Amino acid sequence: ETVFTTEQALDVAEKYRKTIDYMKGNALRWNTQTELIGSKL
């Protein structure tokens, strides 16, 4: 069993949120790129 302090749990949660935000940003950029490419074809 892994035991986290409150501070460690908050740090892990913050890193997770940042990772999700980063991935959402990448997905938005990819969608924009594919739409742009599709409009040019």
C-alpha angles and dihedrals in degrees: 000000000000117000120202128190115231090254092052091048091051091049092051091048092050092050089049092051091049091050092050091048090049091050092048089051091051091048091051091050091049092049090050091048094049091047090050092048091046092053090053096050 
